[in-house]
Amino acid sequence: MGFGSFLFYVFLPVFYAFFGIGVGYWMGTLLTGSGEVELSLIKLLFGLGGGVLFAGAAHYTEPFRRILIGIGLGSLIGRPDC
């Protein structure tokens, strides 16, 4: 189970990148107002930009997320029962 969690957190930026590609492609469609094939290069560039943005955000905020989860769980487990 520990190795599965390790793999999940290793590939978390990749999962966020896929989400960012979807959001970027949707934004490109929304901004250009084009159909399926028209202006697909702009939609592709928006998708790649969104993927890079979301992957970078996941990569750089990971240590802070771990700290906040550790503090929260530590205080939850270590609190005295009243």
Secondary structure, DSSP 4 states (H G I P E B T S, - for coil): -HHHHHHHHHSHHHHHHHHHHHHHHHHHHHHH---SSTTHHHHHHHHHHHHHHHHHHHHHHHHHHHHHHHHHHHHHHHSPP-
